[in-house]
Amino acid sequence: MGTRKTEQPPLWVATSDLPSSPGHPFYTKLNAILDAEGFDRFAEDQCRRFYAPTMGRPSLEPGRYFRLLLVGYFEGLDAERGIAWRAADSLAVRRFVRLSLEEAAPDHSTISRTRRLIDVDTHRTIFTWVQQRLVAAGLLNGRTIAIDATTLEANAAMRSIVRRDTGESYQAFLTRLAETSGIETPTREALARLDRQRKKKKTSNKDWMNPHDPDAKVTKMKDGRTHLAHKAEHAVDLETGAIVAVILQGADQGDTTTLGETATAAADQIEDAQVDVDEPQALEEIIGDKGYHSNQSMVDLEAVGIRSYIAEPDRGRRDWSKQPDAQAPVYRNRRRMRGPRGRRLMRQRGERIERSFAHLYDTGGMRRTHLRGHQNILKRLLIHAGGFNLGLLIRSILGVGTPRGLQGRLAAVLAAVSALIAVALHRFTEIRSVRRVIAVTRGWVTVPTTLVVNSSAAATCTTGS
């Protein structure tokens, strides 16, 4: 038995004696793809203007920085502190981000500072670079896209909101209402009861804001809670499921208001992604749910030559005397939606676009943001969307699109093999038992007095004999 010895660090350690990792198969393949396409050289060329020409504080290389953000998506890490910890803890991740064992992992403050220095357009350029790889692999067409939006919980609390005109906090606002109603020294319970009972209860974004994150808007979340949030809108290629565009807007903006901006961004991204294609495919069709339907939306989409497959809410009998120009586009959209292709596209929309939401925000860790301001959040969203598209490329090669998916597939294969072995052993045991019972019934062998034979099995074998 070994005993504990004095933990004195060695003075010299050979690099050959340091522990090494063969790397995760998923990350190894992803690194091979990035290296073959010259990702690090491209990222350095795009980010060169953000680095000082003279040597100062040791910087974080652009290729390593974007790889760290990809680790945040693939590992489901919501905060940059978690990304830095994961890079320092995992040998496989260190190998992916090109960190040697004697090299310290970047601190979370270094990651945050690099993100603040590199602008949104550069992050969008990296996202476009990934789309170009999809186009080369035949995984991005861009002819038919689906659009939908979801809410992201902001890194700001409702109790911190203040009035836009006076700067009065919500707590002071309730205290003033309580004093006006006759309560001289209101308690927290009295203020909460007054807030629940007051008739005109509306926290409007026109009157209230959060001083720490003005971009966060008061809205109702999917689970019914009222919270400060942002609105993320996706445009997804309906044929392959690739993300075409990601837009971040205020949560108080309606879908019909943001449809034009998202459609324009999607058309621009499709054009940029097919810059090396001889005959590029332009955007032709847009699919959306009832929230995107309005007379003006139908008119605008038809004016730019885009066919709409947008579900129409039940508004009863329509009066077209005030907007006669919208009648024909609305009726054409209605006719397309009632056809078999329209119904098929709506089913595909629910599958493709909800999958992107689940991967980016639920398993990807961005449902609740740890950043403030649309610019900072959009940088992370663009790289997460690029990671999602890289997952499609890896899935076409390995059959899985995430490291956990590859681990789950290996576990499923092992479980299937174990189940087959168990069934074979059980079947072999049953055959031996039946043969033993037949031998005992026909008197071929003698049975000890301590041996108990299954009466039902023996009766079955006797009848069969």
Buried (B, 14 or more C-beta within 10 A) or exposed (E): EEEEEEEEEEEEEEEEEEEEEEBBBBBEBBBEBBEEBEBBEBBBEBBEEEBEEEEEEEBBBBBBBBBBBBBBBBBBBBBBBBBBBBBBEBBBBBBBBBBEEEEEBBBBEBBBBBBEBBBBEBBBBBBBBBBBBBBBBEBBBBEBBBBBBBBBBBBBEBEBBBBBEEEBBBEEBBBEBBEEEEBEEBEEEBBEEBBEEEEEEEEEBEBBBBEBBBBBBBBEBEEEEEBBBBBBBBBBBBBBBBBBBBBBBBBBBEBBBBBBBBBBBBBBBBBBBBEEEEEBBEBEBBBBBEBBBBBBBBBBBBEEEBBBBBBBEEEEEEEEEEEEEBBEBBBBBBEBBEEEEBEEBBEBBEEBBBEBBEBBBEBBBBBBBBBBBBBBBBBBBBBBBBBBBBBBBBBBEBEBBBBBBBBEEEEEEEEEEEEEEEEEEEEEEEEEBBEBBBBBBEEEEEEEEEEEBEEEBBEEBEEEE
